[in-house]
Amino acid sequence: MTRLSVVIVAKNEAANIVDCVRSCQFADEVIVVDSGSTDGTPELARAEGARVTVTPDWPGYGPQNNRGIALATGDWFFSLDADERISPALAAEIRAAIADSRFNGFRVPRSSMYCGRFMKHGGWTPDYTWRLARRGMARFTEHYLHAHLQVQGATGTLKQPIIHYSFRDLESVLEKLNRYSSANARDMTAAGRSGSLGRAVTHGLWAFIRTYVLQLGFLDGRWGFMLAVSNAEGTYYRYLKLWLLQGRESGR
């Protein structure tokens, strides 16, 4: 029988890790790579049957996922975040997919929550992401934040979504907006991108228009407007932080 490993990277995810690991019980092994939690995340994961490795550092999302993949023993692996869940329907589809040897990897749709509501538009559904691959045929890019899985060879698409409890309330939106914009600015600096106040403003405005108008965010009503504003703010701060970071590095 084809063996499957689920790899979860986590830090201070006590509120999420139990339900996350439980949703993966259909797999042959669950690996949690913890980067120094202080809230008992490793112990909670072990109590649910996960194999836990604690690392002394956080090299970034891509490198940390690659560490987990290196620990996997399955023929296939599925990368999952602690705030995500695999539904029984998706679990069954994954099992059927890995029995099909024509493909080396699959992209998976994702259904994400914003302030307690799962969004239907604004680019958040189906929000395809590469997560399932044959071990030895895929690795994550080295990006600090928005790393993605690169698969060699033929690929397919699953239909059942990952359930993503991304932003349960406004407090989590604001906290992640600040943290993610800083990490994005770091990745953009490494990629040689340049920032300015003008770019921050124009990219922020475009993010709002894209989310609310072009991606039909207005069909989600008030929540769609709120999401578009959040996307605009995140983009604005990303470019603003990039500009300020480059100014500090150049001594301006």
PyRosetta script that sets phi, psi and omega in degrees:
from pyrosetta import init, pose_from_sequence

init()
pose = pose_from_sequence("MTRLSVVIVAKNEAANIVDCVRSCQFADEVIVVDSGSTDGTPELARAEGARVTVTPDWPGYGPQNNRGIALATGDWFFSLDADERISPALAAEIRAAIADSRFNGFRVPRSSMYCGRFMKHGGWTPDYTWRLARRGMARFTEHYLHAHLQVQGATGTLKQPIIHYSFRDLESVLEKLNRYSSANARDMTAAGRSGSLGRAVTHGLWAFIRTYVLQLGFLDGRWGFMLAVSNAEGTYYRYLKLWLLQGRESGR")
pose.set_psi(1, 138.9)
pose.set_omega(1, 179.3)
pose.set_phi(2, -67.0)
pose.set_psi(2, 128.0)
pose.set_omega(2, -178.1)
pose.set_phi(3, -93.7)
pose.set_psi(3, 142.9)
pose.set_omega(3, -178.9)
pose.set_phi(4, -123.4)
pose.set_psi(4, 132.8)
pose.set_omega(4, 172.9)
pose.set_phi(5, -111.2)
pose.set_psi(5, 137.4)
pose.set_omega(5, 171.3)
pose.set_phi(6, -106.8)
pose.set_psi(6, 128.4)
pose.set_omega(6, -177.9)
pose.set_phi(7, -111.3)
pose.set_psi(7, 124.4)
pose.set_omega(7, -179.6)
pose.set_phi(8, -122.7)
pose.set_psi(8, 125.7)
pose.set_omega(8, 172.5)
pose.set_phi(9, -99.4)
pose.set_psi(9, 139.9)
pose.set_omega(9, -173.0)
pose.set_phi(10, -154.3)
pose.set_psi(10, 153.8)
pose.set_omega(10, 168.0)
pose.set_phi(11, -153.8)
pose.set_psi(11, 124.5)
pose.set_omega(11, 179.5)
pose.set_phi(12, 51.8)
pose.set_psi(12, 53.4)
pose.set_omega(12, -178.7)
pose.set_phi(13, -114.2)
pose.set_psi(13, 37.2)
pose.set_omega(13, -178.5)
pose.set_phi(14, -58.1)
pose.set_psi(14, -32.0)
pose.set_omega(14, -178.5)
pose.set_phi(15, -73.7)
pose.set_psi(15, -16.9)
pose.set_omega(15, -174.6)
pose.set_phi(16, -117.3)
pose.set_psi(16, -29.7)
pose.set_omega(16, -163.5)
pose.set_phi(17, -64.3)
pose.set_psi(17, -35.3)
pose.set_omega(17, -178.0)
pose.set_phi(18, -63.2)
pose.set_psi(18, -52.2)
pose.set_omega(18, -179.5)
pose.set_phi(19, -65.0)
pose.set_psi(19, -34.7)
pose.set_omega(19, 179.3)
pose.set_phi(20, -62.8)
pose.set_psi(20, -52.5)
pose.set_omega(20, -178.9)
pose.set_phi(21, -63.6)
pose.set_psi(21, -39.8)
pose.set_omega(21, 179.6)
pose.set_phi(22, -61.7)
pose.set_psi(22, -33.1)
pose.set_omega(22, 179.8)
pose.set_phi(23, -71.5)
pose.set_psi(23, -10.4)
pose.set_omega(23, -177.6)
pose.set_phi(24, -104.9)
pose.set_psi(24, 10.1)
pose.set_omega(24, -174.1)
pose.set_phi(25, -64.4)
pose.set_psi(25, -15.7)
pose.set_omega(25, 177.5)
pose.set_phi(26, -71.9)
pose.set_psi(26, -19.3)
pose.set_omega(26, -177.6)
pose.set_phi(27, -77.7)
pose.set_psi(27, 164.6)
pose.set_omega(27, 179.6)
pose.set_phi(28, -78.5)
pose.set_psi(28, -25.9)
pose.set_omega(28, 174.1)
pose.set_phi(29, -155.3)
pose.set_psi(29, 148.9)
pose.set_omega(29, 175.8)
pose.set_phi(30, -121.7)
pose.set_psi(30, 123.2)
pose.set_omega(30, -178.8)
pose.set_phi(31, -112.4)
pose.set_psi(31, 125.6)
pose.set_omega(31, 175.7)
pose.set_phi(32, -111.3)
pose.set_psi(32, 122.9)
pose.set_omega(32, 176.3)
pose.set_phi(33, -105.4)
pose.set_psi(33, 107.6)
pose.set_omega(33, -174.6)
pose.set_phi(34, -102.1)
pose.set_psi(34, 135.4)
pose.set_omega(34, -177.0)
pose.set_phi(35, -106.2)
pose.set_psi(35, 47.8)
pose.set_omega(35, 172.9)
pose.set_phi(36, 92.9)
pose.set_psi(36, 42.5)
pose.set_omega(36, 178.6)
pose.set_phi(37, -63.4)
pose.set_psi(37, 148.8)
pose.set_omega(37, 176.9)
pose.set_phi(38, -117.6)
pose.set_psi(38, 7.8)
pose.set_omega(38, -176.1)
pose.set_phi(39, -112.5)
pose.set_psi(39, 13.6)
pose.set_omega(39, 178.0)
pose.set_phi(40, 87.4)
pose.set_psi(40, 11.5)
pose.set_omega(40, 179.9)
pose.set_phi(41, -54.1)
pose.set_psi(41, -47.4)
pose.set_omega(41, -178.9)
pose.set_phi(42, -60.4)
pose.set_psi(42, -41.7)
pose.set_omega(42, -178.9)
pose.set_phi(43, -66.3)
pose.set_psi(43, -40.4)
pose.set_omega(43, 178.2)
pose.set_phi(44, -64.0)
pose.set_psi(44, -41.1)
pose.set_omega(44, 179.8)
pose.set_phi(45, -65.9)
pose.set_psi(45, -43.4)
pose.set_omega(45, 179.0)
pose.set_phi(46, -61.9)
pose.set_psi(46, -38.5)
pose.set_omega(46, -179.4)
pose.set_phi(47, -63.4)
pose.set_psi(47, -23.2)
pose.set_omega(47, 178.2)
pose.set_phi(48, -93.1)
pose.set_psi(48, 4.2)
pose.set_omega(48, 176.2)
pose.set_phi(49, 97.5)
pose.set_psi(49, 4.7)
pose.set_omega(49, 179.7)
pose.set_phi(50, -77.5)
pose.set_psi(50, 151.6)
pose.set_omega(50, 171.7)
pose.set_phi(51, -91.9)
pose.set_psi(51, 119.1)
pose.set_omega(51, -171.0)
pose.set_phi(52, -111.2)
pose.set_psi(52, 132.8)
pose.set_omega(52, 171.3)
pose.set_phi(53, -120.9)
pose.set_psi(53, 128.9)
pose.set_omega(53, 178.8)
pose.set_phi(54, -104.6)
pose.set_psi(54, 125.7)
pose.set_omega(54, 178.7)
pose.set_phi(55, -103.5)
pose.set_psi(55, 150.0)
pose.set_omega(55, -177.6)
pose.set_phi(56, -80.3)
pose.set_psi(56, -4.8)
pose.set_omega(56, -174.8)
pose.set_phi(57, -142.2)
pose.set_psi(57, 175.4)
pose.set_omega(57, 174.3)
pose.set_phi(58, -127.4)
pose.set_psi(58, 96.2)
pose.set_omega(58, -176.9)
pose.set_phi(59, -79.0)
pose.set_psi(59, -6.7)
pose.set_omega(59, -176.3)
pose.set_phi(60, 124.4)
pose.set_psi(60, 162.6)
pose.set_omega(60, -174.3)
pose.set_phi(61, -62.0)
pose.set_psi(61, -45.3)
pose.set_omega(61, -179.0)
pose.set_phi(62, -65.2)
pose.set_psi(62, -55.3)
pose.set_omega(62, 179.1)
pose.set_phi(63, -58.8)
pose.set_psi(63, -37.0)
pose.set_omega(63, -179.4)
pose.set_phi(64, -68.2)
pose.set_psi(64, -38.9)
pose.set_omega(64, 175.7)
pose.set_phi(65, -63.8)
pose.set_psi(65, -38.8)
pose.set_omega(65, 178.4)
pose.set_phi(66, -65.0)
pose.set_psi(66, -32.1)
pose.set_omega(66, 173.5)
pose.set_phi(67, -61.8)
pose.set_psi(67, -43.9)
pose.set_omega(67, 179.5)
pose.set_phi(68, -64.9)
pose.set_psi(68, -41.0)
pose.set_omega(68, 178.5)
pose.set_phi(69, -61.4)
pose.set_psi(69, -38.3)
pose.set_omega(69, 179.4)
pose.set_phi(70, -64.7)
pose.set_psi(70, -25.6)
pose.set_omega(70, 179.3)
pose.set_phi(71, -84.4)
pose.set_psi(71, -16.6)
pose.set_omega(71, -175.5)
pose.set_phi(72, -68.7)
pose.set_psi(72, 147.1)
pose.set_omega(72, 177.8)
pose.set_phi(73, -116.0)
pose.set_psi(73, -4.2)
pose.set_omega(73, -179.1)
pose.set_phi(74, -73.9)
pose.set_psi(74, 164.3)
pose.set_omega(74, 174.1)
pose.set_phi(75, -70.8)
pose.set_psi(75, -30.0)
pose.set_omega(75, 178.7)
pose.set_phi(76, -128.3)
pose.set_psi(76, 158.3)
pose.set_omega(76, 173.6)
pose.set_phi(77, -134.0)
pose.set_psi(77, 151.8)
pose.set_omega(77, 175.6)
pose.set_phi(78, -125.7)
pose.set_psi(78, 124.7)
pose.set_omega(78, 179.1)
pose.set_phi(79, -91.9)
pose.set_psi(79, 127.3)
pose.set_omega(79, -176.8)
pose.set_phi(80, -134.4)
pose.set_psi(80, 139.3)
pose.set_omega(80, 174.1)
pose.set_phi(81, -87.8)
pose.set_psi(81, 156.8)
pose.set_omega(81, -175.9)
pose.set_phi(82, -63.6)
pose.set_psi(82, -26.9)
pose.set_omega(82, 179.7)
pose.set_phi(83, -91.8)
pose.set_psi(83, 16.1)
pose.set_omega(83, 178.2)
pose.set_phi(84, -114.9)
pose.set_psi(84, 158.8)
pose.set_omega(84, 179.5)
pose.set_phi(85, -135.8)
pose.set_psi(85, 148.1)
pose.set_omega(85, 173.5)
pose.set_phi(86, -103.3)
pose.set_psi(86, 116.7)
pose.set_omega(86, -179.7)
pose.set_phi(87, -74.0)
pose.set_psi(87, 160.5)
pose.set_omega(87, 175.7)
pose.set_phi(88, -55.9)
pose.set_psi(88, -36.7)
pose.set_omega(88, 179.7)
pose.set_phi(89, -66.2)
pose.set_psi(89, -42.2)
pose.set_omega(89, 177.8)
pose.set_phi(90, -67.6)
pose.set_psi(90, -38.8)
pose.set_omega(90, 178.1)
pose.set_phi(91, -57.8)
pose.set_psi(91, -44.6)
pose.set_omega(91, 179.5)
pose.set_phi(92, -65.1)
pose.set_psi(92, -38.4)
pose.set_omega(92, 179.9)
pose.set_phi(93, -68.6)
pose.set_psi(93, -37.3)
pose.set_omega(93, 177.6)
pose.set_phi(94, -62.7)
pose.set_psi(94, -45.5)
pose.set_omega(94, 179.8)
pose.set_phi(95, -60.5)
pose.set_psi(95, -41.2)
pose.set_omega(95, 179.0)
pose.set_phi(96, -68.4)
pose.set_psi(96, -37.0)
pose.set_omega(96, -176.7)
pose.set_phi(97, -67.2)
pose.set_psi(97, -42.7)
pose.set_omega(97, -176.2)
pose.set_phi(98, -74.9)
pose.set_psi(98, -11.1)
pose.set_omega(98, 174.1)
pose.set_phi(99, -81.1)
pose.set_psi(99, -11.1)
pose.set_omega(99, 179.6)
pose.set_phi(100, -95.6)
pose.set_psi(100, 106.3)
pose.set_omega(100, -173.0)
pose.set_phi(101, -78.7)
pose.set_psi(101, 3.6)
pose.set_omega(101, -179.4)
pose.set_phi(102, -70.9)
pose.set_psi(102, -24.6)
pose.set_omega(102, -173.6)
pose.set_phi(103, -114.8)
pose.set_psi(103, 154.6)
pose.set_omega(103, 175.2)
pose.set_phi(104, -105.9)
pose.set_psi(104, -9.7)
pose.set_omega(104, -179.7)
pose.set_phi(105, -167.6)
pose.set_psi(105, 162.7)
pose.set_omega(105, -178.8)
pose.set_phi(106, -139.1)
pose.set_psi(106, 142.8)
pose.set_omega(106, 168.1)
pose.set_phi(107, -93.3)
pose.set_psi(107, 152.5)
pose.set_omega(107, -172.6)
pose.set_phi(108, -130.6)
pose.set_psi(108, 134.0)
pose.set_omega(108, 175.2)
pose.set_phi(109, -70.5)
pose.set_psi(109, 159.8)
pose.set_omega(109, -179.5)
pose.set_phi(110, -137.7)
pose.set_psi(110, 136.2)
pose.set_omega(110, 177.2)
pose.set_phi(111, -109.1)
pose.set_psi(111, 116.8)
pose.set_omega(111, -170.1)
pose.set_phi(112, -113.5)
pose.set_psi(112, 147.3)
pose.set_omega(112, -178.8)
pose.set_phi(113, -97.1)
pose.set_psi(113, 138.7)
pose.set_omega(113, 173.9)
pose.set_phi(114, -130.6)
pose.set_psi(114, 115.3)
pose.set_omega(114, 179.5)
pose.set_phi(115, 52.1)
pose.set_psi(115, 45.0)
pose.set_omega(115, 174.6)
pose.set_phi(116, 86.3)
pose.set_psi(116, 1.9)
pose.set_omega(116, -178.2)
pose.set_phi(117, -129.0)
pose.set_psi(117, 135.5)
pose.set_omega(117, 176.6)
pose.set_phi(118, -79.4)
pose.set_psi(118, 125.0)
pose.set_omega(118, -173.9)
pose.set_phi(119, -84.5)
pose.set_psi(119, 142.9)
pose.set_omega(119, -179.1)
pose.set_phi(120, -101.9)
pose.set_psi(120, -18.3)
pose.set_omega(120, -175.1)
pose.set_phi(121, -136.4)
pose.set_psi(121, -159.8)
pose.set_omega(121, 177.8)
pose.set_phi(122, 70.2)
pose.set_psi(122, 19.8)
pose.set_omega(122, -179.4)
pose.set_phi(123, 83.6)
pose.set_psi(123, 5.3)
pose.set_omega(123, -177.1)
pose.set_phi(124, -96.9)
pose.set_psi(124, -8.7)
pose.set_omega(124, 175.6)
pose.set_phi(125, -141.2)
pose.set_psi(125, 122.8)
pose.set_omega(125, 10.9)
pose.set_phi(126, -87.9)
pose.set_psi(126, -12.6)
pose.set_omega(126, 174.8)
pose.set_phi(127, 50.0)
pose.set_psi(127, 64.6)
pose.set_omega(127, -177.4)
pose.set_phi(128, -65.1)
pose.set_psi(128, 140.2)
pose.set_omega(128, 179.5)
pose.set_phi(129, -143.1)
pose.set_psi(129, 139.9)
pose.set_omega(129, -179.5)
pose.set_phi(130, -81.5)
pose.set_psi(130, 117.9)
pose.set_omega(130, -174.9)
pose.set_phi(131, -135.4)
pose.set_psi(131, -26.6)
pose.set_omega(131, -172.8)
pose.set_phi(132, -111.0)
pose.set_psi(132, 127.1)
pose.set_omega(132, -178.1)
pose.set_phi(133, -153.6)
pose.set_psi(133, 157.1)
pose.set_omega(133, 173.7)
pose.set_phi(134, -73.4)
pose.set_psi(134, 130.6)
pose.set_omega(134, -178.2)
pose.set_phi(135, -63.0)
pose.set_psi(135, 134.6)
pose.set_omega(135, -176.8)
pose.set_phi(136, 94.1)
pose.set_psi(136, -8.9)
pose.set_omega(136, -178.2)
pose.set_phi(137, -116.3)
pose.set_psi(137, 8.2)
pose.set_omega(137, -178.3)
pose.set_phi(138, -157.7)
pose.set_psi(138, 147.4)
pose.set_omega(138, 174.6)
pose.set_phi(139, -145.6)
pose.set_psi(139, 157.2)
pose.set_omega(139, 173.9)
pose.set_phi(140, -81.3)
pose.set_psi(140, 149.9)
pose.set_omega(140, 172.1)
pose.set_phi(141, -67.6)
pose.set_psi(141, 166.3)
pose.set_omega(141, -173.9)
pose.set_phi(142, -88.0)
pose.set_psi(142, 11.8)
pose.set_omega(142, -178.8)
pose.set_phi(143, -60.3)
pose.set_psi(143, 145.4)
pose.set_omega(143, -178.5)
pose.set_phi(144, -69.1)
pose.set_psi(144, -39.2)
pose.set_omega(144, -178.2)
pose.set_phi(145, -116.1)
pose.set_psi(145, -69.1)
pose.set_omega(145, -172.4)
pose.set_phi(146, -90.7)
pose.set_psi(146, 59.6)
pose.set_omega(146, 173.4)
pose.set_phi(147, -75.4)
pose.set_psi(147, 154.2)
pose.set_omega(147, 178.0)
pose.set_phi(148, -138.5)
pose.set_psi(148, 156.8)
pose.set_omega(148, -177.0)
pose.set_phi(149, -80.7)
pose.set_psi(149, 128.6)
pose.set_omega(149, 176.8)
pose.set_phi(150, -107.0)
pose.set_psi(150, 122.4)
pose.set_omega(150, -174.9)
pose.set_phi(151, -109.5)
pose.set_psi(151, 134.7)
pose.set_omega(151, 175.0)
pose.set_phi(152, -89.2)
pose.set_psi(152, 133.9)
pose.set_omega(152, 175.4)
pose.set_phi(153, 91.2)
pose.set_psi(153, -162.7)
pose.set_omega(153, -174.2)
pose.set_phi(154, -70.1)
pose.set_psi(154, 142.6)
pose.set_omega(154, -178.4)
pose.set_phi(155, -132.2)
pose.set_psi(155, 161.9)
pose.set_omega(155, 178.3)
pose.set_phi(156, -135.0)
pose.set_psi(156, -176.4)
pose.set_omega(156, -177.9)
pose.set_phi(157, -131.3)
pose.set_psi(157, 129.8)
pose.set_omega(157, 174.5)
pose.set_phi(158, -87.8)
pose.set_psi(158, 163.7)
pose.set_omega(158, -176.7)
pose.set_phi(159, -104.6)
pose.set_psi(159, -35.9)
pose.set_omega(159, -176.8)
pose.set_phi(160, -78.7)
pose.set_psi(160, 137.6)
pose.set_omega(160, -173.9)
pose.set_phi(161, -88.0)
pose.set_psi(161, 152.5)
pose.set_omega(161, 163.3)
pose.set_phi(162, -70.6)
pose.set_psi(162, 137.3)
pose.set_omega(162, 175.9)
pose.set_phi(163, -92.1)
pose.set_psi(163, 118.3)
pose.set_omega(163, -171.1)
pose.set_phi(164, -116.2)
pose.set_psi(164, 108.8)
pose.set_omega(164, 176.8)
pose.set_phi(165, -87.6)
pose.set_psi(165, 66.1)
pose.set_omega(165, -169.1)
pose.set_phi(166, -71.6)
pose.set_psi(166, -48.4)
pose.set_omega(166, -178.0)
pose.set_phi(167, -134.3)
pose.set_psi(167, 95.2)
pose.set_omega(167, -176.4)
pose.set_phi(168, -73.9)
pose.set_psi(168, -28.0)
pose.set_omega(168, -178.6)
pose.set_phi(169, -152.1)
pose.set_psi(169, 175.4)
pose.set_omega(169, -176.2)
pose.set_phi(170, -66.2)
pose.set_psi(170, -33.4)
pose.set_omega(170, 179.4)
pose.set_phi(171, -60.4)
pose.set_psi(171, -41.5)
pose.set_omega(171, 179.1)
pose.set_phi(172, -69.3)
pose.set_psi(172, -32.2)
pose.set_omega(172, 175.9)
pose.set_phi(173, -60.6)
pose.set_psi(173, -49.4)
pose.set_omega(173, -176.8)
pose.set_phi(174, -66.7)
pose.set_psi(174, -39.7)
pose.set_omega(174, -180.0)
pose.set_phi(175, -65.1)
pose.set_psi(175, -45.5)
pose.set_omega(175, -178.4)
pose.set_phi(176, -72.3)
pose.set_psi(176, -32.0)
pose.set_omega(176, 177.7)
pose.set_phi(177, -58.4)
pose.set_psi(177, -44.2)
pose.set_omega(177, 180.0)
pose.set_phi(178, -68.8)
pose.set_psi(178, -46.4)
pose.set_omega(178, -176.9)
pose.set_phi(179, -67.8)
pose.set_psi(179, -43.9)
pose.set_omega(179, -177.6)
pose.set_phi(180, -70.2)
pose.set_psi(180, -36.5)
pose.set_omega(180, 179.9)
pose.set_phi(181, -66.1)
pose.set_psi(181, -34.8)
pose.set_omega(181, 176.4)
pose.set_phi(182, -66.7)
pose.set_psi(182, -44.5)
pose.set_omega(182, -179.9)
pose.set_phi(183, -67.0)
pose.set_psi(183, -37.8)
pose.set_omega(183, 176.9)
pose.set_phi(184, -62.8)
pose.set_psi(184, -41.6)
pose.set_omega(184, 178.5)
pose.set_phi(185, -61.9)
pose.set_psi(185, -36.2)
pose.set_omega(185, 176.9)
pose.set_phi(186, -64.5)
pose.set_psi(186, -45.8)
pose.set_omega(186, 178.5)
pose.set_phi(187, -64.0)
pose.set_psi(187, -39.6)
pose.set_omega(187, -178.9)
pose.set_phi(188, -67.6)
pose.set_psi(188, -36.4)
pose.set_omega(188, 175.9)
pose.set_phi(189, -62.5)
pose.set_psi(189, -45.1)
pose.set_omega(189, 179.7)
pose.set_phi(190, -63.3)
pose.set_psi(190, -29.1)
pose.set_omega(190, -179.6)
pose.set_phi(191, -85.8)
pose.set_psi(191, -0.4)
pose.set_omega(191, 178.5)
pose.set_phi(192, 82.7)
pose.set_psi(192, 14.5)
pose.set_omega(192, 178.4)
pose.set_phi(193, -74.1)
pose.set_psi(193, 154.9)
pose.set_omega(193, 178.7)
pose.set_phi(194, -120.3)
pose.set_psi(194, 148.2)
pose.set_omega(194, -178.7)
pose.set_phi(195, -121.4)
pose.set_psi(195, 163.2)
pose.set_omega(195, 175.7)
pose.set_phi(196, -161.6)
pose.set_psi(196, 166.9)
pose.set_omega(196, 177.5)
pose.set_phi(197, -63.4)
pose.set_psi(197, -40.1)
pose.set_omega(197, 179.0)
pose.set_phi(198, -62.5)
pose.set_psi(198, -43.7)
pose.set_omega(198, 178.2)
pose.set_phi(199, -63.8)
pose.set_psi(199, -37.9)
pose.set_omega(199, 179.5)
pose.set_phi(200, -60.8)
pose.set_psi(200, -43.8)
pose.set_omega(200, -178.2)
pose.set_phi(201, -69.2)
pose.set_psi(201, -48.6)
pose.set_omega(201, -176.0)
pose.set_phi(202, -68.1)
pose.set_psi(202, -41.0)
pose.set_omega(202, 178.5)
pose.set_phi(203, -67.4)
pose.set_psi(203, -35.6)
pose.set_omega(203, 177.0)
pose.set_phi(204, -64.3)
pose.set_psi(204, -44.9)
pose.set_omega(204, 178.0)
pose.set_phi(205, -62.4)
pose.set_psi(205, -41.5)
pose.set_omega(205, 179.9)
pose.set_phi(206, -65.1)
pose.set_psi(206, -37.6)
pose.set_omega(206, 178.3)
pose.set_phi(207, -60.9)
pose.set_psi(207, -39.3)
pose.set_omega(207, 178.3)
pose.set_phi(208, -65.5)
pose.set_psi(208, -48.1)
pose.set_omega(208, -178.1)
pose.set_phi(209, -62.3)
pose.set_psi(209, -44.0)
pose.set_omega(209, -179.5)
pose.set_phi(210, -61.3)
pose.set_psi(210, -46.6)
pose.set_omega(210, -176.8)
pose.set_phi(211, -69.3)
pose.set_psi(211, -47.7)
pose.set_omega(211, -170.7)
pose.set_phi(212, -82.7)
pose.set_psi(212, -34.0)
pose.set_omega(212, -174.9)
pose.set_phi(213, -104.1)
pose.set_psi(213, -62.6)
pose.set_omega(213, -172.9)
pose.set_phi(214, -66.7)
pose.set_psi(214, -36.7)
pose.set_omega(214, 179.4)
pose.set_phi(215, -97.3)
pose.set_psi(215, 15.0)
pose.set_omega(215, 170.0)
pose.set_phi(216, 62.5)
pose.set_psi(216, 31.3)
pose.set_omega(216, 178.3)
pose.set_phi(217, -59.7)
pose.set_psi(217, -26.9)
pose.set_omega(217, -179.5)
pose.set_phi(218, -61.7)
pose.set_psi(218, -21.2)
pose.set_omega(218, 179.0)
pose.set_phi(219, -71.6)
pose.set_psi(219, -15.7)
pose.set_omega(219, 174.7)
pose.set_phi(220, -89.9)
pose.set_psi(220, 11.7)
pose.set_omega(220, 174.9)
pose.set_phi(221, 65.3)
pose.set_psi(221, -139.4)
pose.set_omega(221, -177.2)
pose.set_phi(222, -60.7)
pose.set_psi(222, -37.0)
pose.set_omega(222, -179.7)
pose.set_phi(223, -66.8)
pose.set_psi(223, -33.9)
pose.set_omega(223, 177.1)
pose.set_phi(224, -64.9)
pose.set_psi(224, -39.0)
pose.set_omega(224, 176.8)
pose.set_phi(225, -66.1)
pose.set_psi(225, -44.3)
pose.set_omega(225, 178.8)
pose.set_phi(226, -59.9)
pose.set_psi(226, -42.5)
pose.set_omega(226, 179.3)
pose.set_phi(227, -63.9)
pose.set_psi(227, -41.7)
pose.set_omega(227, 179.5)
pose.set_phi(228, -62.8)
pose.set_psi(228, -40.3)
pose.set_omega(228, 177.3)
pose.set_phi(229, -64.7)
pose.set_psi(229, -42.9)
pose.set_omega(229, 179.0)
pose.set_phi(230, -61.7)
pose.set_psi(230, -42.8)
pose.set_omega(230, 177.5)
pose.set_phi(231, -62.9)
pose.set_psi(231, -39.9)
pose.set_omega(231, 178.6)
pose.set_phi(232, -64.4)
pose.set_psi(232, -43.8)
pose.set_omega(232, 178.9)
pose.set_phi(233, -62.8)
pose.set_psi(233, -45.0)
pose.set_omega(233, -180.0)
pose.set_phi(234, -60.4)
pose.set_psi(234, -42.0)
pose.set_omega(234, 179.2)
pose.set_phi(235, -67.9)
pose.set_psi(235, -42.9)
pose.set_omega(235, 178.3)
pose.set_phi(236, -58.6)
pose.set_psi(236, -49.3)
pose.set_omega(236, -178.4)
pose.set_phi(237, -67.9)
pose.set_psi(237, -32.2)
pose.set_omega(237, 177.8)
pose.set_phi(238, -60.0)
pose.set_psi(238, -48.4)
pose.set_omega(238, -178.9)
pose.set_phi(239, -74.1)
pose.set_psi(239, -32.8)
pose.set_omega(239, 177.7)
pose.set_phi(240, -66.0)
pose.set_psi(240, -43.8)
pose.set_omega(240, 178.6)
pose.set_phi(241, -65.9)
pose.set_psi(241, -36.7)
pose.set_omega(241, 176.2)
pose.set_phi(242, -60.3)
pose.set_psi(242, -46.4)
pose.set_omega(242, 179.5)
pose.set_phi(243, -62.0)
pose.set_psi(243, -47.2)
pose.set_omega(243, -179.2)
pose.set_phi(244, -66.9)
pose.set_psi(244, -37.2)
pose.set_omega(244, 178.4)
pose.set_phi(245, -63.8)
pose.set_psi(245, -43.8)
pose.set_omega(245, 179.4)
pose.set_phi(246, -67.5)
pose.set_psi(246, -32.1)
pose.set_omega(246, 176.5)
pose.set_phi(247, -65.7)
pose.set_psi(247, -40.5)
pose.set_omega(247, 178.0)
pose.set_phi(248, -66.6)
pose.set_psi(248, -40.0)
pose.set_omega(248, -177.9)
pose.set_phi(249, -69.0)
pose.set_psi(249, -29.4)
pose.set_omega(249, 179.7)
pose.set_phi(250, -92.5)
pose.set_psi(250, -5.8)
pose.set_omega(250, 179.6)
pose.set_phi(251, 81.2)
pose.set_psi(251, 12.8)
pose.set_omega(251, 179.4)
pose.set_phi(252, -78.9)
pose.dump_pdb("model.pdb")
